Amino acid sequence: MDKKVTPYKDSNLNKKEQVAQMFDKISGNYDGLNRVISFGIDVKWRKKVVALVETTNPIKVLDIATGTGDLAINLAETSAKEIIGLDISEGMLDVGRKKIANKNLSSKIQMVQADSEALPFENDTFDAITVAFGVRNFENLEKGLSEILRVLKPKGIFVILETSVPTKFPYKQGYKFYSATLLPVIGKLFSKDKAAYSYLSESAAAFPYGVKFNNILKKIGFIDVEDMPQTFGVATIYKASK
C-alpha cells in the first residue's frame, strides 16, 4: 500500500502487532458489527468466493486472515476434506472455534494462530487459498502475497475478497461519506475501540484496489489474474492462479 495505515497512531508496536491487538479487542462483537457495517451484503460476497473455489474441486484449503471463521465455515460446503483457518489474532480464533464446534465442523476445520507473512507450511501444500478482508492488514503486502504463492499448489486457485472504492457518481461520494463519517461512529456505538473502525475505513481507502492490485499479483508471480467488482465497487473479488 502506498500509505502505511495503522490502527493506533500513538503505539510503539509495529503494524502486525497493532492489528493483532485490535482484533483481539473487538473479537467479541466483530460478527454482529460486521453485519451492521456491510448491511449483510458481505454474506453474499463470501458465497461468491466459495463458488469460485468449488469450481476447482479442492481437497486442502487455507483461509488466511480467517478471523472468526465465517469464510472457513462456508468453505466446508465445498469438496474440501481439510480446511485451515489462519489468523494472527487469538481472540478472533477463539470465537471462531466456538462457532465451528457448534456446527460440528471441528474435524474438518482447524484454526491456527500464525503470521500470514511467514506461513508455517511446506511449498505447494494447498489446492485453494482464500483471504476475505485481510490482505490490507498485511504489514508487508508483497511478502504476504509471496508466501501465499509459495504454499499454493501449481494450478491452484487464489481468491481474495477485499474492500475497494467506487469510482462512479454518486456511489463514490456516498461511499466516502459513509466510510469517513458514519463507519467510525457506528464502530464507537457498538465497540469499545473507536480506533479500530477508523482504521478499517482508512486502510480500505489506502488499499491499491482494481488494476493496481492486479499488477501487484502479477509482479509476485500469479497468473490468470482477474478482478470482479461487487455492489457498485465497494468490494472486489480477485481470482488468480499459480
Backbone torsions as a table, in degrees:
resi	resn	phi	psi	omega
1	MET	NA	141.0	-177.4
2	ASP	-64.0	-39.1	-177.3
3	LYS	-112.2	128.9	-179.1
4	LYS	-84.5	115.3	-178.5
5	VAL	-111.6	130.1	179.4
6	THR	-125.1	155.9	-178.3
7	PRO	-64.8	-41.6	-172.9
8	TYR	-120.9	107.8	-173.0
9	LYS	-63.8	-29.7	-175.2
10	ASP	-101.0	13.9	-178.3
11	SER	-87.5	146.8	175.6
12	ASN	-89.3	-4.1	179.8
13	LEU	-76.9	154.0	175.2
14	ASN	-75.8	172.3	-174.5
15	LYS	-58.8	-42.8	-178.4
16	LYS	-57.9	-46.5	-179.4
17	GLU	-67.7	-38.2	178.3
18	GLN	-65.1	-41.2	179.7
19	VAL	-63.0	-43.7	177.7
20	ALA	-61.2	-44.6	179.4
21	GLN	-62.7	-43.3	-178.8
22	MET	-62.1	-48.8	-177.6
23	PHE	-70.4	-30.2	173.0
24	ASP	-60.5	-41.1	-177.3
25	LYS	-67.5	-39.0	-173.3
26	ILE	-100.6	5.8	-173.7
27	SER	-59.8	-34.6	-175.5
28	GLY	-63.6	-34.9	-178.6
29	ASN	-119.3	17.3	-176.0
30	TYR	-62.9	-46.1	-175.8
31	ASP	-60.7	-48.9	-178.5
32	GLY	-64.1	-42.2	-179.6
33	LEU	-67.9	-34.5	177.8
34	ASN	-61.1	-41.5	178.7
35	ARG	-63.6	-39.8	-179.7
36	VAL	-66.0	-47.5	-175.7
37	ILE	-61.8	-40.8	-176.1
38	SER	-96.3	3.4	-176.0
39	PHE	58.2	25.1	177.3
40	GLY	81.0	-1.6	-176.5
41	ILE	-70.4	-22.3	-179.4
42	ASP	-61.6	-26.4	177.7
43	VAL	-63.1	-43.7	179.3
44	LYS	-64.7	-41.3	179.8
45	TRP	-62.4	-42.8	-179.7
46	ARG	-63.3	-36.4	178.3
47	LYS	-62.3	-35.1	178.2
48	LYS	-68.2	-37.5	176.6
49	VAL	-62.2	-46.0	179.7
50	VAL	-60.4	-41.5	-179.9
51	ALA	-62.3	-39.1	178.3
52	LEU	-66.2	-43.2	179.3
53	VAL	-63.2	-41.7	-176.2
54	GLU	-62.6	-27.2	-179.6
55	THR	-62.6	-18.9	-177.9
56	THR	-99.5	0.0	-179.8
57	ASN	48.9	58.3	-175.6
58	PRO	-73.3	152.6	175.0
59	ILE	-102.5	-43.6	-177.9
60	LYS	-121.9	123.0	-173.6
61	VAL	-125.2	140.5	175.2
62	LEU	-116.6	125.5	175.0
63	ASP	-109.9	107.5	-177.0
64	ILE	-88.4	146.8	-174.3
65	ALA	55.7	46.0	-173.7
66	THR	-66.3	-20.9	179.1
67	GLY	61.9	-123.4	179.4
68	THR	-91.7	11.8	169.5
69	GLY	87.0	13.1	-178.3
70	ASP	-54.9	-50.2	-177.2
71	LEU	-70.4	-38.8	178.0
72	ALA	-59.2	-41.0	178.3
73	ILE	-65.2	-42.6	177.0
74	ASN	-61.8	-37.1	-178.5
75	LEU	-68.0	-17.5	177.1
76	ALA	-65.5	-15.2	178.5
77	GLU	-80.8	-8.9	179.9
78	THR	-86.7	-172.0	179.7
79	SER	-76.9	-4.2	-175.5
80	ALA	-57.9	135.9	177.0
81	LYS	-94.0	-27.4	-178.7
82	GLU	-137.3	128.2	178.7
83	ILE	-126.3	128.9	175.5
84	ILE	-113.4	123.7	174.6
85	GLY	-100.8	121.2	-175.0
86	LEU	-117.6	136.8	179.3
87	ASP	-154.9	155.8	179.5
88	ILE	-85.6	-17.7	-176.2
89	SER	-97.7	112.8	178.2
90	GLU	-66.5	-31.6	178.3
91	GLY	-61.5	-44.9	178.5
92	MET	-65.7	-42.2	-179.7
93	LEU	-62.5	-37.8	178.9
94	ASP	-60.7	-43.9	176.9
95	VAL	-62.3	-43.5	-179.2
96	GLY	-62.7	-41.3	-179.7
97	ARG	-61.0	-38.8	178.8
98	LYS	-65.7	-42.0	178.5
99	LYS	-62.8	-42.7	-179.3
100	ILE	-65.1	-42.2	178.6
101	ALA	-63.3	-40.5	179.7
102	ASN	-63.5	-26.3	179.7
103	LYS	-97.5	7.9	180.0
104	ASN	56.3	42.3	-178.7
105	LEU	-114.2	10.7	-175.9
106	SER	-62.7	-26.4	179.5
107	SER	-77.6	-17.3	-176.8
108	LYS	-105.7	-31.7	-176.8
109	ILE	-115.2	125.0	176.9
110	GLN	-111.8	131.6	179.2
111	MET	-102.4	126.9	-173.3
112	VAL	-127.3	130.7	173.6
113	GLN	-87.9	122.2	-179.9
114	ALA	-164.4	168.4	179.8
115	ASP	-90.7	124.8	-178.8
116	SER	-65.9	-16.4	179.7
117	GLU	-96.4	4.4	175.8
118	ALA	-149.6	68.5	-172.5
119	LEU	-67.8	131.9	-175.7
120	PRO	-84.6	49.0	-177.5
121	PHE	-134.8	156.8	177.6
122	GLU	-73.0	162.5	174.9
123	ASN	-58.6	148.2	172.1
124	ASP	54.6	50.3	-176.0
125	THR	-96.3	-36.9	-168.0
126	PHE	-111.6	140.7	175.6
127	ASP	-75.5	-30.0	-179.1
128	ALA	-147.6	142.9	176.1
129	ILE	-132.6	135.8	179.5
130	THR	-126.4	152.5	171.5
131	VAL	-142.9	121.1	177.0
132	ALA	-114.0	116.5	178.6
133	PHE	53.8	45.8	-177.5
134	GLY	-132.3	-27.7	-174.4
135	VAL	-66.2	-26.4	179.6
136	ARG	-73.4	-10.4	177.6
137	ASN	-92.5	-5.2	177.2
138	PHE	-63.0	138.9	175.8
139	GLU	-71.3	-42.6	176.4
140	ASN	-121.9	100.2	-173.6
141	LEU	-57.6	-47.6	-176.5
142	GLU	-67.6	-34.8	177.9
143	LYS	-65.8	-43.4	178.7
144	GLY	-62.7	-43.4	179.4
145	LEU	-66.9	-35.9	177.6
146	SER	-64.4	-38.3	177.1
147	GLU	-64.6	-40.8	177.8
148	ILE	-62.5	-44.7	178.0
149	LEU	-59.8	-39.6	-178.3
150	ARG	-62.0	-44.1	-173.8
151	VAL	-90.0	-7.1	176.7
152	LEU	-80.9	137.4	177.7
153	LYS	-70.7	150.7	172.0
154	PRO	-55.0	136.4	-176.1
155	LYS	71.8	3.6	176.6
156	GLY	-71.4	164.5	-178.4
157	ILE	-107.5	139.6	175.8
158	PHE	-122.0	120.9	-178.3
159	VAL	-124.3	127.5	179.9
160	ILE	-118.2	135.2	169.9
161	LEU	-115.0	120.7	-176.6
162	GLU	-145.5	154.3	177.0
163	THR	-66.6	151.9	174.2
164	SER	-145.3	-179.8	-175.5
165	VAL	-117.5	123.9	177.7
166	PRO	-57.8	146.3	-178.4
167	THR	-110.8	-11.1	-176.0
168	LYS	-104.3	146.0	174.7
169	PHE	-71.4	138.8	2.0
170	PRO	-97.3	6.3	-175.3
171	TYR	-64.2	-36.8	179.6
172	LYS	-60.1	-47.7	-178.4
173	GLN	-68.0	-41.0	179.9
174	GLY	-65.1	-40.3	179.6
175	TYR	-65.6	-41.8	-178.8
176	LYS	-61.8	-43.0	179.4
177	PHE	-65.3	-45.1	-177.3
178	TYR	-63.7	-48.2	-174.3
179	SER	-72.1	-35.6	-176.7
180	ALA	-85.0	-28.1	-173.3
181	THR	-111.4	-54.4	-173.7
182	LEU	-78.9	-39.2	-176.0
183	LEU	-59.1	-47.9	178.0
184	PRO	-62.8	-32.8	179.2
185	VAL	-68.4	-44.8	177.2
186	ILE	-60.3	-43.3	178.9
187	GLY	-60.2	-40.5	-179.7
188	LYS	-68.1	-37.4	-179.7
189	LEU	-66.4	-39.0	-173.6
190	PHE	-100.2	-13.8	-174.0
191	SER	-130.2	154.8	177.1
192	LYS	-80.4	-9.4	-172.9
193	ASP	-118.9	87.6	-179.5
194	LYS	-62.3	-35.8	-177.9
195	ALA	-59.8	-32.4	-178.7
196	ALA	-60.4	-43.7	-175.5
197	TYR	-82.5	-22.6	169.6
198	SER	-67.9	-41.2	178.5
199	TYR	-62.4	-43.1	-177.9
200	LEU	-60.6	-38.9	179.0
201	SER	-75.3	-38.8	180.0
202	GLU	-66.7	-41.5	-178.7
203	SER	-68.5	-32.7	177.0
204	ALA	-65.7	-42.3	-178.8
205	ALA	-67.5	-29.9	-175.8
206	ALA	-87.9	-11.5	-174.4
207	PHE	-72.6	137.0	-178.9
208	PRO	-79.4	81.8	-173.8
209	TYR	-82.4	170.9	174.5
210	GLY	66.1	-134.0	-175.9
211	VAL	-58.3	-37.9	-179.8
212	LYS	-60.2	-43.8	180.0
213	PHE	-71.7	-37.3	174.7
214	ASN	-54.1	-45.0	-177.8
215	ASN	-65.9	-35.5	177.3
216	ILE	-66.1	-43.3	178.3
217	LEU	-59.5	-43.2	179.8
218	LYS	-66.2	-38.5	178.4
219	LYS	-61.0	-39.3	-179.3
220	ILE	-68.8	-28.4	178.8
221	GLY	125.9	3.1	177.0
222	PHE	-72.1	151.6	178.1
223	ILE	-121.6	170.6	178.8
224	ASP	51.8	44.1	-177.0
225	VAL	-77.2	133.6	-178.7
226	GLU	-145.6	140.7	176.0
227	ASP	-119.2	143.1	-177.0
228	MET	-131.7	94.7	179.6
229	PRO	-60.0	145.1	-178.9
230	GLN	-122.8	143.1	172.3
231	THR	47.6	67.5	177.4
232	PHE	64.3	11.3	177.5
233	GLY	96.8	10.2	180.0
234	VAL	-76.3	-15.1	173.7
235	ALA	-145.8	160.5	177.5
236	THR	-139.5	138.7	172.5
237	ILE	-101.7	128.8	177.9
238	TYR	-112.6	138.6	178.4
239	LYS	-125.3	135.3	179.2
240	ALA	-148.9	171.6	-179.2
241	SER	-142.5	-179.8	-178.4
242	LYS	-126.8	NA	NA
